[in-house]
Amino acid sequence: MAAIGKIRSWGPVLATVIGLALFAFIAEEMFRSCEATGNERRQQVGEVLGKKISVQDFQSLVDEYQEVLKMTQGRDNLSEEELNQVKDQVWQQFVNNTILETEAKKVGLTVTDEELQNVLKAGTNSMLMQTPFVNQQTGRFDVSQLTKFLADYKKQQEQGGNAEMMEQYTRIYNYWKFIEKTLRQQLLGQKYQSLLAQSLLSNPISAKMAFAGQNEESDILLATVPYNTIKDADVEVSDADLKAKYDEKKEQFKQYVESRDIKYVDFQVVASAADRAELMKTMKNAQQQLESGMAPAEVVRKAQSQIAYTGIAATRSAFPNDIAVKIDSMQIGQVSAPFETAYDNTLNVVKLINKVQQPDSVEYRQIQVGGATAEEAHKLADSIYTALKGGADFEVLAKKYNQTGAKQWMTSAMYERAQTMDDDTKEYIQSLNTLAAGELKNLQFSQGNIVLQVTDRKAMVNKFDVAVVKHTIDFSKTTYSNAYNNFSQYVSENKDLEGLEKNAQKFGFRVQERNDLYSSEHNVAGLRATREAMKWIFDAKAGEVSPLYECGNNDHLLVIALTGVHPVGYRTMESVKDQLKMEVIRDKKFEKAAAQLAGVKDIAAAKQKGAVVDSVRQITFSAPVFVQAAGASEPALSGAVAAVKQGQFSPAVIKGNGGAYLFQVLSKKQREGAKFDEKQQMQMLKQQAQQAAGRFMNEMYLKADVVDNRYLFF
């Protein structure tokens, strides 16, 4: 009993220990759950209507679209700017499709397989014309070609055919799946838009009013008191005035996406005088070597030119514009002195080795000849060449050696921008360019022979054999180190915006400003490689100064101060104060102008009160009139004129964008040749309504709770 009593006396302690243990267990699980949720959130590119997309899924969509562009444009890669455009397009498609699918589901709209098949059978959709399944004879999409391809693709998958062929099949299949998916989304959008458009109707009264608004022309005498004739200093603007205007216009200041204001210092490192002198020494040395007759390829290689020398004559368009302009005025054998090109920041030396006239396009056919040994191939090629010279049929002979001997075209553009070219390729191209139509040649290479025949030559053009030494005016490591140390000192000594602004000139820098920077932008201050800086901007607090960033093409130094944060919601009155002040000043100038015109009953009296009088012709309700005296477009004036009958004077002073107005209507008449067609006018109004319905996505976007975190990843 004593033991039990002792245990009972420990009850509160045991309860506390057990409670703490349970709390620790629950807290640990909660921490794990929060950590998992946090990790998931950190991997989210964005969210639309509660639907999240991870960085992996978004990247897959980007890769898919990128492959589509490569295939349709016949390219191997895209530039950084083009990739950014792809990411923007993919994001916009994700947002639009998510919104559309959600809204369509609410009203039961879908796209059935049968509807898709009907589109394929019709073959008129513009997207289908971008596929490989276009009948070359009819110029239209051929669904039977698609059906055959899908069957062949499935067969290739099952049989596991040639790897290279399977890769081609897979690329085309993936491209088609993208087209099919996009077609479904397009059809769904058309259905939803059509549904909205059917709810927007016209009627005869609206049609008649619209016709009158477009075709009833008025000529007036106009009296104007321009606002610019009233000095700003004569207008007093109080805080109460600004507050009243802010309340009046508040909805215009609603912000749906957060933005931030920054001030920044961007310094670009450029080559020093010593760097330029060192490069000039290299360029003059290249000039001397080219003048002395040294092998052009060797000179160009040693000087590390951006443009390789291949020894093949090329058309003018194959060279950068500065080089093309230079060779136009050069003589054969001439070597230029080093010259600078500002737009690509280079020094250049050019030697015009030769200028020839050659065809821009060559039609040819060939027979490739191989053998157990090179000697055997040469011997066989000699016999083929002899047979062809004796009148043998080229295609028949080609088929004997399992080749088609079909004719094909080579254009200058296919080879003239090559950065490298071996001797065999050079001889092959030279032969094609110099052989006459119908002429044969037996080309002997180390691995075999090619019996070549040129069958046609077109578009004789000037071609230039040019050695080009083009070198960027780069800064040295020493120059960059000095610039970095100076910029680093500036940043370390100035920890706040006040210091950055106060001492910028002392260090040779300039503080710049950028307001309303959005996270959807791809860079800061138009500089490449600023993703880390972008992440800092949208994580920092107002007043903070960033660390030093190295960015651009490794040639820019950047420091940023965050000066303002504009969260989702209404902009503060202070942030739009300048805009409000302009509007209040305009209001008060109108009050003064209206007071100046008070009691005026005709144009003559208005002129006596200081108004500028002029005639304005052919004013219509549907088109704002431009008033020369005020320098402004005035929709309010067009509306007021439409409401006043011929011969009458305006009943009140009109408040415009650039002035205050009174007018007298001299005449009203229908535009010459205009004839009212009720049915046609109603149809036009219906089309306008459909166009308005096409903007439904903008309205839906504002209510879709879109979260865009792409700046964290791309």
LINLIN-V82030 format. One record per residue. RES is the residue in one small letter. OMEGA is omega in degrees with one decimal (NA if undefined). Layout:
RES | OMEGA
RES | OMEGA
This chain:
m | 179.1
a | 179.8
a | 179.2
i | 179.0
g | 179.1
k | 178.4
i | 179.9
r | -178.6
s | 177.8
w | -175.2
g | -178.3
p | -179.5
v | 179.9
l | 179.4
a | 179.2
t | -179.6
v | 179.8
i | 179.3
g | 178.4
l | 179.0
a | 178.5
l | 179.7
f | 179.3
a | 179.9
f | -179.7
i | -179.6
a | 179.4
e | 179.0
e | 179.2
m | 178.5
f | 178.6
r | 179.9
s | 179.7
c | 179.3
e | 179.0
a | 178.4
t | 178.8
g | 177.8
n | 178.8
e | -179.1
r | -179.3
r | 179.5
q | -177.0
q | 176.3
v | -179.4
g | -176.1
e | 177.2
v | -179.4
l | 179.0
g | 179.1
k | -177.0
k | 175.1
i | -177.9
s | 179.4
v | 179.2
q | -179.9
d | 179.5
f | 179.2
q | 177.6
s | 177.5
l | 178.0
v | 179.2
d | 179.6
e | -177.8
y | 178.5
q | 178.3
e | 177.2
v | -179.8
l | 179.1
k | -177.2
m | -176.8
t | -177.7
q | 178.6
g | -177.0
r | 179.6
d | -179.3
n | 179.9
l | 177.4
s | 179.6
e | 179.5
e | 179.0
e | 177.2
l | 176.7
n | 177.3
q | 177.2
v | -179.3
k | 177.6
d | -178.9
q | 179.5
v | 178.7
w | -178.8
q | 177.6
q | 178.4
f | 179.8
v | -177.3
n | -177.9
n | 178.4
t | 178.8
i | -176.9
l | -178.7
e | 179.6
t | -177.9
e | -179.8
a | 179.9
k | -179.5
k | -177.3
v | 174.2
g | 178.8
l | 175.3
t | 172.9
v | -177.0
t | 176.0
d | -179.8
e | 178.8
e | 178.0
l | 178.9
q | 177.9
n | 177.7
v | 179.8
l | -180.0
k | 178.1
a | 174.6
g | -175.1
t | -179.6
n | -175.0
s | 179.9
m | -179.0
l | 179.7
m | 178.5
q | -178.2
t | 177.6
p | -172.6
f | 178.2
v | 178.2
n | -175.0
q | -179.9
q | -178.0
t | -176.6
g | -178.9
r | 176.9
f | -177.2
d | -176.5
v | 179.4
s | 176.5
q | 176.5
l | -179.0
t | 179.5
k | 179.8
f | -179.1
l | 177.6
a | 179.3
d | 179.9
y | 178.8
k | 179.7
k | 178.8
q | 178.2
q | -176.9
e | -175.1
q | 179.9
g | -174.8
g | -179.6
n | -174.1
a | -179.3
e | 178.9
m | 179.8
m | 178.1
e | 178.6
q | 177.4
y | -177.2
t | 178.7
r | -179.7
i | 179.7
y | 179.2
n | 177.6
y | 179.2
w | 179.3
k | 176.1
f | 178.8
i | -179.2
e | 179.1
k | -179.3
t | 177.1
l | 179.1
r | -179.7
q | 179.0
q | -179.9
l | 179.1
l | 178.1
g | 178.4
q | 178.4
k | -177.3
y | 179.3
q | 178.6
s | 178.4
l | 178.9
l | -177.1
a | -178.8
q | 179.1
s | 179.6
l | -173.1
l | 174.7
s | 177.2
n | -175.7
p | -178.4
i | 178.0
s | -179.7
a | -178.9
k | 178.6
m | 179.7
a | 179.4
f | 179.4
a | -179.9
g | -178.6
q | -167.6
n | 177.2
e | -177.0
e | 180.0
s | 171.1
d | -176.1
i | 163.2
l | -172.4
l | 174.3
a | -173.5
t | 166.1
v | -178.0
p | 179.0
y | -176.5
n | 174.9
t | 178.3
i | -176.3
k | 176.3
d | -178.0
a | 180.0
d | -177.8
v | 178.6
e | 179.8
v | -179.1
s | 175.9
d | 178.9
a | 177.0
d | -179.6
l | -179.5
k | 179.5
a | 179.4
k | 178.2
y | 179.7
d | -179.7
e | -173.9
k | -168.7
k | -177.8
e | 177.9
q | -176.5
f | 178.2
k | -177.0
q | -175.7
y | 178.9
v | -179.9
e | 173.7
s | -177.1
r | 178.1
d | 179.5
i | 162.8
k | -173.3
y | 173.5
v | 178.4
d | 179.6
f | 177.6
q | 178.6
v | 179.0
v | -178.5
a | 177.5
s | 177.6
a | 178.9
a | 177.9
d | -179.1
r | 179.9
a | 179.6
e | 178.7
l | 178.8
m | 177.5
k | 178.5
t | -176.8
m | 178.9
k | 176.6
n | 177.2
a | 178.1
q | -179.0
q | -179.2
q | 178.2
l | 178.4
e | -178.0
s | 179.0
g | 177.3
m | -177.4
a | -176.4
p | -178.2
a | -179.2
e | 179.4
v | -178.1
v | -179.2
r | -177.6
k | 179.9
a | 179.8
q | -180.0
s | 175.7
q | -177.5
i | -178.4
a | 175.3
y | -177.9
t | -177.0
g | 178.8
i | 177.1
a | -176.3
a | 178.2
t | -178.1
r | -176.3
s | -179.3
a | -175.4
f | 172.2
p | -172.2
n | -178.9
d | 178.5
i | 179.7
a | 178.8
v | -177.7
k | -175.2
i | 177.9
d | -174.2
s | -176.2
m | 174.7
q | 178.7
i | -178.8
g | -177.4
q | 176.1
v | -179.2
s | 167.7
a | 178.0
p | 176.8
f | -175.3
e | 173.0
t | -173.3
a | -170.6
y | 175.6
d | 173.8
n | -178.6
t | 164.3
l | -172.6
n | 169.7
v | -175.2
v | 170.9
k | 175.4
l | -175.6
i | -179.2
n | 176.3
k | -174.9
v | 172.2
q | -178.8
q | 178.7
p | 175.0
d | 179.2
s | 179.9
v | 173.7
e | -175.8
y | 171.1
r | -173.1
q | 171.9
i | 177.3
q | -174.7
v | 176.5
g | 178.7
g | 179.1
a | 175.9
t | 178.5
a | 180.0
e | 178.4
e | 178.7
a | -179.7
h | -178.2
k | 179.6
l | 179.6
a | 178.5
d | -179.2
s | 177.3
i | -179.6
y | 179.7
t | 179.8
a | 179.7
l | 177.3
k | 179.7
g | 175.6
g | 178.7
a | 178.6
d | -174.2
f | -175.4
e | 178.2
v | -179.9
l | 179.0
a | -179.5
k | 177.3
k | -180.0
y | 174.6
n | 175.9
q | -176.2
t | -175.3
g | -177.2
a | 178.3
k | 177.3
q | -175.8
w | 169.4
m | 177.0
t | -179.7
s | -176.8
a | -177.0
m | -173.8
y | -166.0
e | 175.8
r | -179.2
a | 179.4
q | 176.4
t | 178.6
m | 179.1
d | -174.8
d | -179.7
d | 179.5
t | 179.2
k | 179.7
e | -180.0
y | -178.9
i | 179.0
q | -179.9
s | 179.6
l | -177.1
n | -172.9
t | 178.6
l | 175.7
a | 178.6
a | -179.4
g | -176.3
e | 179.4
l | 173.9
k | 177.8
n | -178.0
l | -178.4
q | 177.7
f | -176.4
s | -176.9
q | -177.7
g | -177.6
n | 168.9
i | 174.2
v | -168.0
l | 173.6
q | 173.6
v | -177.2
t | 179.8
d | 177.5
r | -178.2
k | 171.8
a | 176.0
m | -176.5
v | 174.1
n | 175.0
k | -171.7
f | 171.5
d | -169.8
v | 170.4
a | -176.4
v | 170.3
v | 179.9
k | -174.7
h | 177.4
t | 177.2
i | -174.7
d | 172.4
f | 179.4
s | 176.5
k | 179.7
t | 179.3
t | -179.9
y | -179.2
s | 179.0
n | 179.4
a | -179.9
y | -178.8
n | 179.0
n | -179.7
f | 179.6
s | 177.9
q | 178.8
y | -178.7
v | -176.4
s | -178.4
e | -177.2
n | -172.7
k | 179.3
d | -176.3
l | -179.3
e | 179.6
g | 178.7
l | -178.2
e | -176.1
k | -171.3
n | -178.0
a | -176.7
q | 179.2
k | -179.2
f | 179.1
g | -177.4
f | 179.8
r | 178.3
v | 178.9
q | -174.4
e | 173.4
r | 178.3
n | 177.1
d | 172.1
l | -178.3
y | -178.4
s | 179.8
s | 178.0
e | -172.3
h | -179.1
n | 176.5
v | 175.9
a | 178.3
g | -176.3
l | 173.9
r | 172.0
a | 179.0
t | -178.4
r | 179.4
e | 177.5
a | 178.3
m | 178.5
k | 179.0
w | -177.0
i | -175.5
f | 173.8
d | -175.1
a | 176.0
k | -178.9
a | -180.0
g | -178.3
e | 178.6
v | -175.2
s | 168.1
p | 177.9
l | 178.1
y | 170.4
e | -172.1
c | -174.0
g | 174.1
n | -175.5
n | -178.5
d | 179.5
h | 173.8
l | -169.9
l | 169.8
v | -172.1
i | 170.4
a | 178.1
l | -174.6
t | -178.7
g | 177.5
v | 178.1
h | -177.2
p | 175.5
v | -177.1
g | -177.7
y | 175.0
r | 178.5
t | 179.9
m | -178.5
e | -176.0
s | 179.8
v | -174.1
k | -178.0
d | 178.5
q | 179.0
l | -178.3
k | 178.4
m | -179.6
e | 179.5
v | 178.5
i | 178.7
r | 178.2
d | -176.0
k | 175.6
k | 176.3
f | 179.2
e | 179.4
k | 179.7
a | 179.6
a | 177.7
a | 178.4
q | -177.6
l | -177.2
a | 176.9
g | -179.5
v | -177.8
k | 178.2
d | -175.2
i | -179.0
a | 179.5
a | 178.3
a | 179.3
k | 177.6
q | 179.3
k | 175.8
g | 179.8
a | 174.1
v | -176.2
v | 178.8
d | 176.4
s | 178.2
v | -174.5
r | 171.6
q | 176.0
i | 174.5
t | -179.2
f | -171.7
s | -178.9
a | -179.6
p | 179.6
v | 176.1
f | -178.6
v | -175.6
q | -175.7
a | -178.7
a | -179.5
g | -176.1
a | 173.1
s | -169.0
e | 176.5
p | -178.8
a | 179.7
l | 177.8
s | 179.0
g | -179.4
a | 179.6
v | -179.3
a | -175.9
a | -177.4
v | -176.7
k | 179.6
q | 178.1
g | -176.1
q | 177.9
f | -177.1
s | -175.4
p | -178.1
a | 176.4
v | -177.6
i | 177.3
k | -179.8
g | 178.7
n | -176.9
g | -179.3
g | 175.2
a | -169.2
y | 163.9
l | -177.0
f | 172.3
q | -179.6
v | -179.6
l | -178.8
s | 174.0
k | 179.0
k | 176.9
q | 175.6
r | -176.0
e | 178.2
g | -179.2
a | -179.9
k | -176.5
f | 174.8
d | -173.4
e | -177.5
k | -179.8
q | -178.8
q | 177.8
m | 178.0
q | 179.0
m | 177.9
l | 178.3
k | 178.1
q | 176.9
q | 177.8
a | 178.6
q | 176.2
q | 177.1
a | 178.7
a | 179.2
g | 178.5
r | -177.4
f | -176.2
m | 179.0
n | -179.6
e | -179.4
m | -179.4
y | -177.1
l | -178.2
k | -172.6
a | 180.0
d | -178.0
v | 175.2
v | -177.3
d | -180.0
n | -175.1
r | -177.8
y | 179.6
l | -171.9
f | -172.3
f | NA
